[in-house]
Amino acid sequence: MLLDPGTKPAVSQATETTGFAFNWAAPEHALPLVLTAVAFLVWLVAFKFRKVWAALFGINAAIVAAYTTWSARNNYWMPEIASELAAEVDSLFNLVLFLVTIFFVATQAVLVYTMVQKAPEGGRAKSVHGHHILELVWTVIPGALLVYVALAQLPTWAKMKGQTAGTLVPVGYDAATDAADLLVTVTGKQWEWRMRYADPSGSKPANPLLWASTPAATDVHMVNELHAWQGAKVRMMLRTTDVIHSFFLPHFRFKQDMLPGKTIPALLYTDKSNINADGTERLWEIACAELCGGNHYRMRGKVVIHPDRASFNQWLNDQKSRQSARKESLAAANNTPAIPAGNEE
Ligand SMILES: [Cu+2]
């Protein structure tokens, strides 16, 4: 019996890790410590004047505001940006972060003011009930902001789904208008990612959605590695063979759940290559962002964006010939009798 070449392809795992190394001189490491130290000093003073809780809430708000502003400005929380779309996602994130920070600080300021001004020393603050206009204000303003955020993200979401730029209302996938340069099916499986490319020498599958669920014998299989070239629009057909996985590409700010029984089309824009001029590679990881079982943590892979289409084609053709060689050796092994001739019962 000939094994599916997809069951045991060459695995080349992402092994590089970047551990956290504390450095006093680095402001991103020292700043939280300095803030904490200042906060502790202020708290001590407050303790003396019996306004401990008011001081705590105030200090907390100040630290959160300083740290979030600083982190957003220095892009401290996010890895390298791999595409323009990723930068768009970051600005959406920063918009939400900005709104949340403003309102957090504002509400904490009211809280602290009430605790300091409205309470007798060491006693309880007085409660205020039934202020109609105030209630209207704090309902209408957040409501309007939520609607704004919901509308602001629609064009980015449509791009990620590969719909025409400028489309606000998400529409279903249409193979006829699919402008992708490369087609790849990514299947989540406990506990790895299976990538499948159409035969580079054959014609593009007429119906990519159908092809995603019915592999051709000449497809090229790969495990835990997603390859493309710089400047490509990559149509990814996302599937799972078992439970829900979440296909997460942090450098592309791309995350999509894979749902059993569904093929989910998405588009990846590759504006940058992660192969340096000297041939070394910057690690752009793939991770599973949905707890999917005991070995969930093993669902690591990597994205390789070749500098041009020619080097990608070379890679794909290379994979294709390796795969045919594996198929042939498997076929030869399956034709060899397991029991040497003459020893049969
Ligand atoms: Cu998973």
Residues whose N, C-alpha, C, O or C-beta is under 5 A from the ligand:
A	BS01	CU	I244 H245 S246 C288 E290 C292 M299
